Amino acid sequence: MSARRLRIGVAGLGRAFTLMLPTFTADPRVRLVAAADPRAEARERFARDFSAAAYESVEALCADDSVDAIYVATPHQFHARHACAAAGAGKHILVEKPMAVTIEEAARMVKAARDAKVHLLVGPSHSFDAPIARTRSLIESGDYGRVRMIHAMYYTDFLYRPRRPEELDTAQGGGVVFSQAAHQVDIVRLLAGGLARTVRAATGRWDDARPTEGAYSALVTFDDGVFASLTYSGYGHFDGDELCGFKSEIGGSRDASQYGGARRALAGIDAQREAQAKNDRTYGGPRHAAATQSPWHEHFGLVIASCERADLRPQPDAVLVYGDEERATVRLDKPAVPRAEVIDELHAALVDGVAPRHDGAWGLATLEVCTAILRSAAQGREISLEHQVPLRPAGAPAGR
């Protein structure tokens, strides 16, 4: 692989950027050269930290000739506009999940990238995680027979972390279906081979003060009779990290004594103070705490892939294999760079001409399942899918 270093521009210096920052600073294959954010304090911090240009608008960032690729980490409702602006300027694109809020927006993004002959990758999502990738490789080995069923379940306090008003508005991409189902859907699609066919789902809105989906459960069917159950709750009661050795979603250690902390922190504050609390903790804010490298791989709760001759369970440090006659543990090395798998795919696409698995068509297919969860719950019926694509073989040449 070429040692060429990619020059990254960041659109949006919010929470998503904070989580990717340890990757960008630790991986020698990338360099942060520019950013855009409407907040002056964030731009000033970025310019100081990286001796780089910082712009007020994404359009100005797109016009910067020093940028090879733009990481679109703006709020969900702006992803399509900003990705299309990047493509129009000839920049490659890494866009945060969810890819967009509607299928029409996602299709517009795919077309813009194709017309501009640039790569469009959707991520990071937890389907990039090394334990999930290793589980997929175990499935592809054929040693355990075909995958037949997948179960994915996670319980968190997602809905009670400080939110801006639009993050509690489903129409603008708020709620757990857009923000969290994108992870679970990506995982089960990757493990099952990609070609989902139908969705039957129910969603929960159980707190009038947080008027969006806080929970969902879905049954997704795939080609060849494979099916997957997906369950998620963000209502802050049971903690799904208990099922992963109290390792956090981003691979660190959890303190069980902090139970209920998210709800307590929000008690008695109004929407304006809540939004300010989020801004204060965001990059450039007075209470911003930089993310640190975690000792283990990231995870997204309990995942079990049931094959004909074994159940496979990815964990932050291993994949557990429950076979016909014995249980085995496939150990994983600690990550040298967090989320390095995202940069692997981006660098391979831009430098070595390797087609990314998580391209625009893949991201659109994942978004279709997410929107089908909402439609199925609203209409009380099974939804058939039309935009699904198979998992691309690793190492396939790009054909933009």
NORCOR-V766842 format. One record per residue. N is the residue number from 0. RES is the residue in three letters. BURIAL is # if it has 16 or more other ideal C-beta (glycine too) atoms within 10 Angstrom, else .. Layout:
BEGIN
n->(N:N)
res->(RES:RES)
burial->(BURIAL:BURIAL)
END
This chain:
BEGIN
n->(0:1:2:3:4:5:6:7:8:9:10:11:12:13:14:15:16:17:18:19:20:21:22:23:24:25:26:27:28:29:30:31:32:33:34:35:36:37:38:39:40:41:42:43:44:45:46:47:48:49:50:51:52:53:54:55:56:57:58:59:60:61:62:63:64:65:66:67:68:69:70:71:72:73:74:75:76:77:78:79:80:81:82:83:84:85:86:87:88:89:90:91:92:93:94:95:96:97:98:99:100:101:102:103:104:105:106:107:108:109:110:111:112:113:114:115:116:117:118:119:120:121:122:123:124:125:126:127:128:129:130:131:132:133:134:135:136:137:138:139:140:141:142:143:144:145:146:147:148:149:150:151:152:153:154:155:156:157:158:159:160:161:162:163:164:165:166:167:168:169:170:171:172:173:174:175:176:177:178:179:180:181:182:183:184:185:186:187:188:189:190:191:192:193:194:195:196:197:198:199:200:201:202:203:204:205:206:207:208:209:210:211:212:213:214:215:216:217:218:219:220:221:222:223:224:225:226:227:228:229:230:231:232:233:234:235:236:237:238:239:240:241:242:243:244:245:246:247:248:249:250:251:252:253:254:255:256:257:258:259:260:261:262:263:264:265:266:267:268:269:270:271:272:273:274:275:276:277:278:279:280:281:282:283:284:285:286:287:288:289:290:291:292:293:294:295:296:297:298:299:300:301:302:303:304:305:306:307:308:309:310:311:312:313:314:315:316:317:318:319:320:321:322:323:324:325:326:327:328:329:330:331:332:333:334:335:336:337:338:339:340:341:342:343:344:345:346:347:348:349:350:351:352:353:354:355:356:357:358:359:360:361:362:363:364:365:366:367:368:369:370:371:372:373:374:375:376:377:378:379:380:381:382:383:384:385:386:387:388:389:390:391:392:393:394:395:396:397:398:399)
res->(MET:SER:ALA:ARG:ARG:LEU:ARG:ILE:GLY:VAL:ALA:GLY:LEU:GLY:ARG:ALA:PHE:THR:LEU:MET:LEU:PRO:THR:PHE:THR:ALA:ASP:PRO:ARG:VAL:ARG:LEU:VAL:ALA:ALA:ALA:ASP:PRO:ARG:ALA:GLU:ALA:ARG:GLU:ARG:PHE:ALA:ARG:ASP:PHE:SER:ALA:ALA:ALA:TYR:GLU:SER:VAL:GLU:ALA:LEU:CYS:ALA:ASP:ASP:SER:VAL:ASP:ALA:ILE:TYR:VAL:ALA:THR:PRO:HIS:GLN:PHE:HIS:ALA:ARG:HIS:ALA:CYS:ALA:ALA:ALA:GLY:ALA:GLY:LYS:HIS:ILE:LEU:VAL:GLU:LYS:PRO:MET:ALA:VAL:THR:ILE:GLU:GLU:ALA:ALA:ARG:MET:VAL:LYS:ALA:ALA:ARG:ASP:ALA:LYS:VAL:HIS:LEU:LEU:VAL:GLY:PRO:SER:HIS:SER:PHE:ASP:ALA:PRO:ILE:ALA:ARG:THR:ARG:SER:LEU:ILE:GLU:SER:GLY:ASP:TYR:GLY:ARG:VAL:ARG:MET:ILE:HIS:ALA:MET:TYR:TYR:THR:ASP:PHE:LEU:TYR:ARG:PRO:ARG:ARG:PRO:GLU:GLU:LEU:ASP:THR:ALA:GLN:GLY:GLY:GLY:VAL:VAL:PHE:SER:GLN:ALA:ALA:HIS:GLN:VAL:ASP:ILE:VAL:ARG:LEU:LEU:ALA:GLY:GLY:LEU:ALA:ARG:THR:VAL:ARG:ALA:ALA:THR:GLY:ARG:TRP:ASP:ASP:ALA:ARG:PRO:THR:GLU:GLY:ALA:TYR:SER:ALA:LEU:VAL:THR:PHE:ASP:ASP:GLY:VAL:PHE:ALA:SER:LEU:THR:TYR:SER:GLY:TYR:GLY:HIS:PHE:ASP:GLY:ASP:GLU:LEU:CYS:GLY:PHE:LYS:SER:GLU:ILE:GLY:GLY:SER:ARG:ASP:ALA:SER:GLN:TYR:GLY:GLY:ALA:ARG:ARG:ALA:LEU:ALA:GLY:ILE:ASP:ALA:GLN:ARG:GLU:ALA:GLN:ALA:LYS:ASN:ASP:ARG:THR:TYR:GLY:GLY:PRO:ARG:HIS:ALA:ALA:ALA:THR:GLN:SER:PRO:TRP:HIS:GLU:HIS:PHE:GLY:LEU:VAL:ILE:ALA:SER:CYS:GLU:ARG:ALA:ASP:LEU:ARG:PRO:GLN:PRO:ASP:ALA:VAL:LEU:VAL:TYR:GLY:ASP:GLU:GLU:ARG:ALA:THR:VAL:ARG:LEU:ASP:LYS:PRO:ALA:VAL:PRO:ARG:ALA:GLU:VAL:ILE:ASP:GLU:LEU:HIS:ALA:ALA:LEU:VAL:ASP:GLY:VAL:ALA:PRO:ARG:HIS:ASP:GLY:ALA:TRP:GLY:LEU:ALA:THR:LEU:GLU:VAL:CYS:THR:ALA:ILE:LEU:ARG:SER:ALA:ALA:GLN:GLY:ARG:GLU:ILE:SER:LEU:GLU:HIS:GLN:VAL:PRO:LEU:ARG:PRO:ALA:GLY:ALA:PRO:ALA:GLY:ARG)
burial->(.:.:.:.:.:#:#:#:#:#:#:#:#:#:#:#:#:#:#:#:#:#:#:#:.:#:#:.:#:#:#:#:#:#:#:#:#:.:#:.:#:#:#:.:#:#:.:.:#:#:.:#:#:#:#:.:.:#:#:.:#:#:.:#:.:.:#:#:#:#:#:#:#:#:#:#:#:#:#:#:#:#:#:#:#:#:#:.:#:.:#:#:#:#:#:#:#:#:#:#:#:.:#:.:#:#:#:#:#:#:.:#:#:.:.:#:.:#:#:#:#:#:#:#:#:#:#:#:#:#:#:#:#:#:#:#:.:#:#:.:.:.:.:#:.:.:#:.:.:#:#:#:#:#:#:#:#:#:#:#:#:#:#:#:.:#:#:#:.:#:.:#:#:#:#:#:#:#:#:#:#:#:#:#:#:#:#:#:#:#:#:#:#:#:#:#:#:#:#:#:#:.:#:#:.:.:.:.:.:#:.:#:#:#:#:#:#:#:.:#:#:#:.:.:.:#:#:#:.:#:#:#:#:#:#:#:.:.:#:#:#:.:#:#:.:.:#:#:#:#:#:#:.:#:.:.:.:.:.:.:.:#:.:.:.:#:.:.:.:.:.:.:.:#:#:.:#:#:#:.:#:#:#:#:#:.:.:#:.:.:#:.:#:#:.:#:#:#:#:#:#:#:#:#:#:#:#:.:.:#:#:#:#:#:#:#:#:#:#:#:#:.:.:.:.:.:.:.:.:#:.:#:.:.:#:.:#:#:#:#:#:#:#:#:#:#:#:#:#:#:#:.:.:#:#:#:#:#:#:#:#:#:#:#:#:#:#:#:#:#:#:#:#:#:.:#:#:.:.:.:.:.:#:.:#:.:#:#:#:.:#:#:.:.:.:.:.:.:.:.)
END
